[in-house]
Amino acid sequence: MKAVVMAGGEGTRLRPMTSSMPKPLLPVVNRPIMEHVLRLLKRHGLTETVVTVQFLASLVKNYFGDGEELGMELTYANEEKPLGTAGSVKNAEDALKDDAFLVISGDALTDFDLTELINFHKAKGALVTVCLTRVPNPLEFGITIVDEEGKVERFLEKPTWGQVFSDTVNTGIYVMEPEVFDYVEADVPVDWSGDVFPQLMKEGKPIYGYIAEGYWEDVGTHESYVKAQADVLEGKVDVDIDGFEISPGVWVAEGAEVHADAELRGPLYIGDYAKVEAGAEIREHTVVGSNVVVKSGAFLHRAVVHDNVYVGQHSNLRGCVVGKNTDIMRAARIEDGAVIGDECLIGEESIVQGNVRVYPFKTIEAGAFVNTSVIWESRGQAHLFGARGVSGILNVEITPELAVRLAGAYATTLKKGSTVTTARDHSRGARALKRAVISALQASAIDVRDLENVPLPVARQQTARGSAGGIMIRTSPGVPDSVDIMFFDGQGADLSQASQRKLDRIFARQEYRRAFPGEIGDLHFPASVFDSYTGSLLRNVDTTGIAEAGLKVVVDASNGSAGLVLPSLLGKLGVDSLTINPGLNEARPTETADQRRAGLVRLGEIVASSGAAFGVRFDPVGERLSLVDEKGRIIEDDRALLVMLDLVAAERRSGRVALPVTTTRIAEQVAAYHGTQVEWTTTSPDDLTRVGREEGTIFGGDGKGGFIVPEFSSVYDGTAAFVRLIGLVARTQLTLSQIDARIPKAHVLKRDLATPWAVKGLVMRRVVEAADDRFVDTTDGVRVVETDGRWVMVLPDPAEAVTHLWAEGPDDASAQALLDEWSAIVDSAGR
């Protein structure tokens, strides 16, 4: 006997899950519903099967193919238009006309004994046997009454409660003789229960009802879909679960990686090659699909998560469904009954309320509160670029595909035949993405100079030596699972805002230039990169007095690429140095704030015990520098900026220093004392770089360990700052603690407030209005200066739904009061 699986329905009640996926392919415990149906058919010997398809038919065909993987023989009957339950089977008449056949829905979950159903049909000599079952709520189904012999007496499709006369319903499973096709008109919509069966009963044809024992669930609503998952996990339905039961009710598929410190409370299922980190909690009736990542602190309960989903740290998913390829960012919350479609982005700390539907390809911005369905809005970021280039979680937000498209867009902004310098840090992720970038550049008629693993300042300097631009890929500072793709201009600086917007436009429109075969770019690996860098550094930065001073310094390379430059540099400087953590550590391409702090404490201990003049600690890519004085005390980054400023200004006695407007106004006092002046810039590194290039600029810094040494480079360079610092200390013959002690203490406090994108403009308008007649500085954001000299600055973040505030006063209490006052203004405007 052959079978017919009806798989053509649209499943409109299940949208948005069925917006981009046919209902039969919806996974139940990580297998499509239809696959469970086909396995049931095979178990009862029905291996020759015709599948009727219509909505998104190609997806069904591509998934199951000819059925060989299931040990079955599948053929397909395609409907050009919806033909109804009977019309779709009529469409497959040629394959079914020789013998009795079984009809079953491809989107209902059941474990009925089909062999018993077929035997009943044959024993009764029926033309049609309808498979029936008893349900507590028959309103959504066709009610059927049978007599003592099992003969059908009456049908009623989807009754009201006033029409309910039985709890025995039609499951849509039938055994039929081919003569039934005589009652079905071809190429027009015809239904079994509404059209064919009443006619057969009118003519007295033998229609029987078989009341089946076992499980049956018509997966037609979101509630029944979630219920079906729970029923499989509870063992209420006899289906195969693909995986290993590692403890009672806890199923884990092949290749899944579940940390021993993750908390699992079954019954639950974790799909193949999923990764569950320590501290994650997965509770009852949760299904985690293939290749899903569940980060530490995440909580999932009765959640159905489809394949390739990223569940961020401390996110909370309860009773919801999440479509495939969706990213749920840190601390997002999705409530009971909510459904997230495929390929969505749920931003950090956002809340999706219960029963909300978010359709495929949508973005919920960070901090948003969503209590109505999101249907029409399209997905898209306002800007690709953030504070560190294009940043995101590796293989979640930043994928090889994205890297290729970004590099193609960047190449399109340059002339054919131009040269681009590429570089990376020592992480495996950066190495893999750089290869994708190089391929895209070459395919766009760009020659590539690949520096491989070098410090970020070296990449910038080498880019400035004849390249049209550069690309550096590194692990995001302090975020080990994220990467930054940084784009440079021809001088090795970050792209200007105008250039970023141009790249943005090309990327959004996908207007990539491609090379003809003869134009494919070359790939070169320049030699002696580090010697070239150190030679140029020592020629341009004043090192007089270092050899005579007999200084001893301790240098911490942080197991990063800065250690690649130090050996030749320290030897040529002639300074007595102790280098710690010089080797590369692929497992730690960046460091958290706590790791950095611990490293500085350890550095301080070594400096104090060894009698060194000071200690320096590089970040892993050699861009930034942290200081420890001769007593082993950590000089905080904002304080280190003032120390360096004092040293430079005292030696130069003229010129200009470039500082972002968020810097303490103590810097103005220090600069003026030594006859120099401050030029305030925006917080954007490219603005600081712009001033660093100008004639008369002697120093620049951002208060976060980034220093500009204009005589060598106009960008942040930890190594150049280190060389300059050694020379300054050697010539001034003062210790760092002495310099620090003569600088007044600053009292600057900072706070970040979540602000939805839609109200950022309103927030800034309210801030200006609240400033009233006080002095307002709009160099970057809005800085409001009180009559007593205290100031507060409000700056919307360009990449996140956040507003940053800084406040400075004569003491911490005063600064705190000012910060509280203006935080309340920002908060009230953002509500």
Solvent accessible surface area in square Angstrom, and as a share of the most:
residue,aa,sasa,rsa
1,M,69,0.31
2,K,68,0.29
3,A,0,0.00
4,V,0,0.00
5,V,0,0.00
6,M,33,0.15
7,A,1,0.01
8,G,14,0.14
9,G,40,0.38
10,E,65,0.29
11,G,17,0.17
12,T,80,0.47
13,R,116,0.42
14,L,1,0.00
15,R,83,0.30
16,P,1,0.01
17,M,7,0.03
18,T,0,0.00
19,S,38,0.25
20,S,36,0.23
21,M,21,0.09
22,P,0,0.00
23,K,17,0.07
24,P,0,0.00
25,L,20,0.10
26,L,0,0.00
27,P,24,0.15
28,V,0,0.00
29,V,4,0.02
30,N,33,0.17
31,R,33,0.12
32,P,10,0.06
33,I,0,0.00
34,M,0,0.00
35,E,14,0.06
36,H,7,0.03
37,V,2,0.01
38,L,0,0.00
39,R,67,0.25
40,L,2,0.01
41,L,0,0.00
42,K,92,0.39
43,R,112,0.41
44,H,43,0.19
45,G,56,0.54
46,L,5,0.02
47,T,50,0.29
48,E,74,0.33
49,T,2,0.01
50,V,6,0.04
51,V,0,0.00
52,T,1,0.01
53,V,0,0.00
54,Q,47,0.21
55,F,38,0.16
56,L,62,0.31
57,A,16,0.12
58,S,68,0.44
59,L,70,0.35
60,V,0,0.00
61,K,70,0.30
62,N,118,0.60
63,Y,117,0.45
64,F,18,0.08
65,G,33,0.32
66,D,91,0.47
67,G,1,0.01
68,E,134,0.60
69,E,179,0.80
70,L,25,0.12
71,G,45,0.43
72,M,14,0.06
73,E,103,0.46
74,L,9,0.04
75,T,69,0.40
76,Y,61,0.23
77,A,11,0.09
78,N,64,0.33
79,E,14,0.06
80,E,156,0.70
81,K,103,0.44
82,P,83,0.52
83,L,8,0.04
84,G,30,0.29
85,T,57,0.33
86,A,0,0.00
87,G,2,0.02
88,S,5,0.03
89,V,0,0.00
90,K,35,0.15
91,N,60,0.31
92,A,6,0.04
93,E,48,0.22
94,D,118,0.61
95,A,40,0.31
96,L,4,0.02
97,K,110,0.47
98,D,131,0.68
99,D,86,0.44
100,A,7,0.05
101,F,1,0.00
102,L,0,0.00
103,V,0,0.00
104,I,2,0.01
105,S,23,0.15
106,G,0,0.00
107,D,20,0.10
108,A,6,0.05
109,L,0,0.00
110,T,7,0.04
111,D,30,0.15
112,F,2,0.01
113,D,64,0.33
114,L,0,0.00
115,T,58,0.34
116,E,85,0.38
117,L,1,0.00
118,I,17,0.08
119,N,75,0.39
120,F,42,0.18
121,H,2,0.01
122,K,133,0.56
123,A,88,0.68
124,K,66,0.28
125,G,54,0.52
126,A,3,0.03
127,L,18,0.09
128,V,0,0.00
129,T,0,0.00
130,V,0,0.00
131,C,1,0.00
132,L,0,0.00
133,T,11,0.06
134,R,139,0.51
135,V,20,0.11
136,P,136,0.85
137,N,79,0.40
138,P,3,0.02
139,L,44,0.22
140,E,91,0.41
141,F,39,0.16
142,G,7,0.07
143,I,0,0.00
144,T,0,0.00
145,I,53,0.27
146,V,36,0.21
147,D,52,0.27
148,E,179,0.80
149,E,113,0.51
150,G,9,0.09
151,K,76,0.32
152,V,11,0.06
153,E,98,0.44
154,R,123,0.45
155,F,31,0.13
156,L,43,0.21
157,E,87,0.39
158,K,123,0.52
159,P,6,0.04
160,T,85,0.49
161,W,153,0.54
162,G,80,0.77
163,Q,87,0.39
164,V,43,0.25
165,F,62,0.26
166,S,26,0.17
167,D,66,0.34
168,T,9,0.05
169,V,0,0.00
170,N,14,0.07
171,T,7,0.04
172,G,20,0.20
173,I,3,0.01
174,Y,11,0.04
175,V,0,0.00
176,M,0,0.00
177,E,47,0.21
178,P,25,0.16
179,E,96,0.43
180,V,0,0.00
181,F,3,0.01
182,D,121,0.63
183,Y,62,0.24
184,V,6,0.03
185,E,117,0.53
186,A,55,0.43
187,D,99,0.51
188,V,52,0.30
189,P,94,0.59
190,V,15,0.09
191,D,61,0.32
192,W,1,0.00
193,S,14,0.09
194,G,47,0.45
195,D,75,0.39
196,V,2,0.01
197,F,0,0.00
198,P,58,0.36
199,Q,76,0.34
200,L,0,0.00
201,M,56,0.25
202,K,167,0.71
203,E,86,0.38
204,G,53,0.51
205,K,71,0.30
206,P,46,0.29
207,I,2,0.01
208,Y,30,0.11
209,G,3,0.03
210,Y,40,0.15
211,I,52,0.27
212,A,7,0.06
213,E,145,0.65
214,G,57,0.54
215,Y,26,0.10
216,W,29,0.10
217,E,29,0.13
218,D,37,0.19
219,V,0,0.00
220,G,3,0.03
221,T,44,0.26
222,H,16,0.07
223,E,118,0.53
224,S,15,0.09
225,Y,0,0.00
226,V,26,0.15
227,K,101,0.43
228,A,0,0.00
229,Q,1,0.00
230,A,16,0.12
231,D,6,0.03
232,V,3,0.02
233,L,10,0.05
234,E,85,0.38
235,G,60,0.57
236,K,129,0.55
237,V,7,0.04
238,D,92,0.48
239,V,22,0.13
240,D,75,0.39
241,I,34,0.17
242,D,77,0.40
243,G,23,0.22
244,F,130,0.54
245,E,89,0.40
246,I,104,0.53
247,S,51,0.33
248,P,127,0.80
249,G,15,0.14
250,V,7,0.04
251,W,51,0.18
252,V,15,0.08
253,A,5,0.04
254,E,118,0.53
255,G,41,0.39
256,A,23,0.18
257,E,104,0.46
258,V,42,0.24
259,H,87,0.39
260,A,100,0.78
261,D,99,0.51
262,A,14,0.11
263,E,75,0.33
264,L,45,0.22
265,R,105,0.38
266,G,26,0.25
267,P,23,0.15
268,L,0,0.00
269,Y,1,0.01
270,I,0,0.00
271,G,0,0.00
272,D,45,0.24
273,Y,132,0.50
274,A,1,0.01
275,K,84,0.35
276,V,2,0.01
277,E,36,0.16
278,A,33,0.25
279,G,47,0.46
280,A,0,0.00
281,E,38,0.17
282,I,0,0.00
283,R,59,0.22
284,E,48,0.21
285,H,38,0.17
286,T,0,0.00
287,V,4,0.02
288,V,0,0.00
289,G,1,0.01
290,S,15,0.09
291,N,74,0.38
292,V,0,0.00
293,V,40,0.23
294,V,0,0.00
295,K,19,0.08
296,S,31,0.20
297,G,27,0.26
298,A,1,0.01
299,F,28,0.12
300,L,0,0.00
301,H,44,0.19
302,R,84,0.31
303,A,0,0.00
304,V,2,0.01
305,V,1,0.01
306,H,8,0.04
307,D,49,0.26
308,N,66,0.34
309,V,2,0.01
310,Y,14,0.05
311,V,0,0.00
312,G,1,0.01
313,Q,73,0.33
314,H,118,0.53
315,S,1,0.01
316,N,23,0.12
317,L,0,0.00
318,R,84,0.31
319,G,5,0.04
320,C,1,0.00
321,V,1,0.01
322,V,0,0.00
323,G,2,0.02
324,K,60,0.25
325,N,55,0.28
326,T,0,0.00
327,D,13,0.07
328,I,0,0.00
329,M,17,0.08
330,R,94,0.34
331,A,31,0.24
332,A,0,0.00
333,R,83,0.30
334,I,0,0.00
335,E,37,0.17
336,D,72,0.37
337,G,23,0.22
338,A,0,0.00
339,V,1,0.00
340,I,0,0.00
341,G,1,0.01
342,D,6,0.03
343,E,63,0.28
344,C,0,0.00
345,L,27,0.14
346,I,0,0.00
347,G,7,0.07
348,E,62,0.28
349,E,84,0.38
350,S,0,0.00
351,I,55,0.28
352,V,0,0.00
353,Q,62,0.27
354,G,30,0.29
355,N,103,0.53
356,V,5,0.03
357,R,45,0.17
358,V,0,0.00
359,Y,48,0.18
360,P,10,0.06
361,F,102,0.43
362,K,19,0.08
363,T,45,0.26
364,I,7,0.04
365,E,48,0.22
366,A,25,0.20
367,G,29,0.28
368,A,17,0.13
369,F,117,0.49
370,V,17,0.10
371,N,93,0.48
372,T,96,0.56
373,S,49,0.32
374,V,22,0.13
375,I,69,0.35
376,W,223,0.78
377,E,112,0.50
378,S,101,0.65
379,R,102,0.37
380,G,52,0.50
381,Q,130,0.58
382,A,80,0.62
383,H,97,0.43
384,L,22,0.11
385,F,15,0.06
386,G,22,0.21
387,A,78,0.61
388,R,89,0.32
389,G,13,0.12
390,V,6,0.03
391,S,42,0.27
392,G,9,0.09
393,I,20,0.10
394,L,53,0.26
395,N,100,0.51
396,V,32,0.18
397,E,61,0.27
398,I,3,0.01
399,T,34,0.20
400,P,59,0.37
401,E,111,0.50
402,L,24,0.12
403,A,0,0.00
404,V,54,0.31
405,R,92,0.34
406,L,1,0.00
407,A,1,0.01
408,G,0,0.00
409,A,0,0.00
410,Y,5,0.02
411,A,0,0.00
412,T,33,0.19
413,T,35,0.20
414,L,31,0.16
415,K,168,0.71
416,K,82,0.35
417,G,53,0.51
418,S,20,0.13
419,T,33,0.19
420,V,0,0.00
421,T,2,0.01
422,T,1,0.00
423,A,1,0.01
424,R,28,0.10
425,D,0,0.00
426,H,4,0.02
427,S,7,0.05
428,R,172,0.63
429,G,13,0.13
430,A,0,0.00
431,R,67,0.25
432,A,56,0.44
433,L,3,0.01
434,K,10,0.04
435,R,152,0.55
436,A,18,0.14
437,V,2,0.01
438,I,14,0.07
439,S,67,0.43
440,A,5,0.04
441,L,0,0.00
442,Q,36,0.16
443,A,37,0.29
444,S,0,0.00
445,A,4,0.03
446,I,0,0.00
447,D,37,0.19
448,V,0,0.00
449,R,47,0.17
450,D,5,0.03
451,L,14,0.07
452,E,86,0.38
453,N,22,0.11
454,V,3,0.02
455,P,2,0.01
456,L,0,0.00
457,P,3,0.02
458,V,1,0.00
459,A,1,0.01
460,R,11,0.04
461,Q,24,0.11
462,Q,8,0.04
463,T,1,0.00
464,A,49,0.38
465,R,114,0.42
466,G,74,0.71
467,S,9,0.06
468,A,41,0.32
469,G,0,0.00
470,G,0,0.00
471,I,2,0.01
472,M,0,0.00
473,I,1,0.00
474,R,11,0.04
475,T,7,0.04
476,S,0,0.00
477,P,65,0.41
478,G,31,0.30
479,V,61,0.35
480,P,84,0.53
481,D,48,0.25
482,S,10,0.06
483,V,4,0.02
484,D,0,0.00
485,I,1,0.01
486,M,8,0.04
487,F,6,0.02
488,F,1,0.00
489,D,39,0.20
490,G,33,0.31
491,Q,108,0.48
492,G,0,0.00
493,A,2,0.02
494,D,31,0.16
495,L,12,0.06
496,S,49,0.32
497,Q,87,0.39
498,A,61,0.47
499,S,44,0.28
500,Q,29,0.13
501,R,121,0.44
502,K,88,0.37
503,L,1,0.00
504,D,24,0.13
505,R,114,0.42
506,I,20,0.10
507,F,26,0.11
508,A,78,0.61
509,R,147,0.54
510,Q,119,0.53
511,E,94,0.42
512,Y,46,0.17
513,R,50,0.18
514,R,112,0.41
515,A,17,0.13
516,F,140,0.58
517,P,123,0.77
518,G,81,0.78
519,E,66,0.30
520,I,88,0.45
521,G,6,0.05
522,D,80,0.42
523,L,67,0.33
524,H,95,0.42
525,F,118,0.49
526,P,40,0.25
527,A,90,0.70
528,S,75,0.48
529,V,16,0.09
530,F,55,0.23
531,D,81,0.42
532,S,36,0.23
533,Y,1,0.00
534,T,0,0.00
535,G,18,0.17
536,S,10,0.06
537,L,0,0.00
538,L,40,0.20
539,R,178,0.65
540,N,70,0.36
541,V,5,0.03
542,D,67,0.35
543,T,43,0.25
544,T,89,0.51
545,G,26,0.25
546,I,4,0.02
547,A,74,0.58
548,E,143,0.64
549,A,45,0.35
550,G,64,0.61
551,L,26,0.13
552,K,65,0.27
553,V,0,0.00
554,V,0,0.00
555,V,0,0.00
556,D,1,0.01
557,A,0,0.00
558,S,6,0.04
559,N,38,0.20
560,G,0,0.00
561,S,0,0.00
562,A,1,0.01
563,G,10,0.09
564,L,61,0.30
565,V,0,0.00
566,L,2,0.01
567,P,98,0.61
568,S,38,0.24
569,L,0,0.00
570,L,16,0.08
571,G,60,0.58
572,K,114,0.48
573,L,12,0.06
574,G,53,0.51
575,V,16,0.09
576,D,84,0.44
577,S,39,0.25
578,L,73,0.36
579,T,47,0.27
580,I,28,0.14
581,N,62,0.32
582,P,79,0.50
583,G,39,0.37
584,L,78,0.39
585,N,54,0.28
586,E,65,0.29
587,A,92,0.71
588,R,91,0.33
589,P,15,0.10
590,T,8,0.05
591,E,16,0.07
592,T,48,0.28
593,A,81,0.63
594,D,116,0.60
595,Q,66,0.29
596,R,70,0.26
597,R,101,0.37
598,A,61,0.47
599,G,13,0.12
600,L,1,0.01
601,V,72,0.41
602,R,140,0.51
603,L,0,0.00
604,G,3,0.03
605,E,92,0.41
606,I,25,0.13
607,V,0,0.00
608,A,54,0.42
609,S,100,0.64
610,S,34,0.22
611,G,62,0.60
612,A,3,0.02
613,A,26,0.20
614,F,0,0.00
615,G,0,0.00
616,V,0,0.00
617,R,11,0.04
618,F,2,0.01
619,D,27,0.14
620,P,12,0.08
621,V,8,0.04
622,G,0,0.00
623,E,6,0.03
624,R,63,0.23
625,L,1,0.00
626,S,8,0.05
627,L,0,0.00
628,V,0,0.00
629,D,5,0.02
630,E,41,0.18
631,K,117,0.50
632,G,17,0.16
633,R,132,0.48
634,I,40,0.20
635,I,7,0.03
636,E,77,0.35
637,D,27,0.14
638,D,89,0.46
639,R,42,0.15
640,A,1,0.00
641,L,1,0.01
642,L,2,0.01
643,V,0,0.00
644,M,1,0.00
645,L,0,0.00
646,D,6,0.03
647,L,5,0.02
648,V,1,0.00
649,A,0,0.00
650,A,28,0.22
651,E,77,0.34
652,R,97,0.35
653,R,138,0.50
654,S,65,0.42
655,G,29,0.28
656,R,42,0.15
657,V,0,0.00
658,A,0,0.00
659,L,0,0.00
660,P,7,0.05
661,V,1,0.00
662,T,21,0.12
663,T,13,0.08
664,T,9,0.05
665,R,36,0.13
666,I,20,0.10
667,A,0,0.00
668,E,74,0.33
669,Q,102,0.45
670,V,9,0.05
671,A,1,0.00
672,A,69,0.53
673,Y,172,0.65
674,H,7,0.03
675,G,51,0.49
676,T,9,0.05
677,Q,114,0.50
678,V,26,0.15
679,E,50,0.23
680,W,53,0.18
681,T,1,0.01
682,T,33,0.19
683,T,55,0.32
684,S,30,0.19
685,P,41,0.26
686,D,28,0.15
687,D,21,0.11
688,L,3,0.02
689,T,8,0.05
690,R,114,0.41
691,V,0,0.00
692,G,4,0.04
693,R,101,0.37
694,E,66,0.30
695,E,163,0.73
696,G,41,0.39
697,T,11,0.07
698,I,12,0.06
699,F,0,0.00
700,G,0,0.00
701,G,0,0.00
702,D,21,0.11
703,G,18,0.17
704,K,135,0.57
705,G,3,0.03
706,G,0,0.00
707,F,3,0.01
708,I,1,0.00
709,V,1,0.01
710,P,30,0.19
711,E,57,0.25
712,F,31,0.13
713,S,25,0.16
714,S,18,0.11
715,V,8,0.05
716,Y,16,0.06
717,D,2,0.01
718,G,1,0.01
719,T,3,0.02
720,A,0,0.00
721,A,0,0.00
722,F,0,0.00
723,V,0,0.00
724,R,10,0.04
725,L,0,0.00
726,I,0,0.00
727,G,0,0.00
728,L,4,0.02
729,V,9,0.05
730,A,6,0.05
731,R,71,0.26
732,T,50,0.29
733,Q,162,0.72
734,L,58,0.29
735,T,49,0.28
736,L,1,0.00
737,S,10,0.07
738,Q,97,0.43
739,I,0,0.00
740,D,35,0.18
741,A,88,0.68
742,R,116,0.42
743,I,8,0.04
744,P,65,0.41
745,K,143,0.61
746,A,28,0.22
747,H,32,0.14
748,V,46,0.27
749,L,46,0.23
750,K,101,0.43
751,R,70,0.25
752,D,79,0.41
753,L,26,0.13
754,A,67,0.52
755,T,2,0.01
756,P,40,0.25
757,W,87,0.31
758,A,97,0.75
759,V,31,0.18
760,K,17,0.07
761,G,55,0.53
762,L,54,0.27
763,V,0,0.00
764,M,31,0.14
765,R,129,0.47
766,R,96,0.35
767,V,0,0.00
768,V,72,0.42
769,E,97,0.44
770,A,33,0.26
771,A,0,0.00
772,D,115,0.60
773,D,131,0.68
774,R,64,0.23
775,F,131,0.54
776,V,45,0.26
777,D,25,0.13
778,T,95,0.55
779,T,57,0.33
780,D,26,0.14
781,G,22,0.22
782,V,9,0.05
783,R,26,0.09
784,V,0,0.00
785,V,30,0.18
786,E,22,0.10
787,T,142,0.83
788,D,99,0.51
789,G,47,0.45
790,R,54,0.20
791,W,4,0.02
792,V,0,0.00
793,M,0,0.00
794,V,0,0.00
795,L,20,0.10
796,P,38,0.24
797,D,22,0.11
798,P,85,0.53
799,A,50,0.39
800,E,91,0.41
801,A,1,0.01
802,V,28,0.16
803,T,1,0.00
804,H,30,0.13
805,L,0,0.00
806,W,26,0.09
807,A,0,0.00
808,E,15,0.07
809,G,9,0.09
810,P,99,0.62
811,D,64,0.33
812,D,73,0.38
813,A,78,0.60
814,S,24,0.15
815,A,0,0.00
816,Q,69,0.30
817,A,59,0.45
818,L,0,0.00
819,L,4,0.02
820,D,65,0.34
821,E,81,0.36
822,W,0,0.00
823,S,7,0.04
824,A,61,0.48
825,I,40,0.20
826,V,3,0.02
827,D,54,0.28
828,S,64,0.42
829,A,2,0.01
830,G,17,0.16
831,R,221,0.81
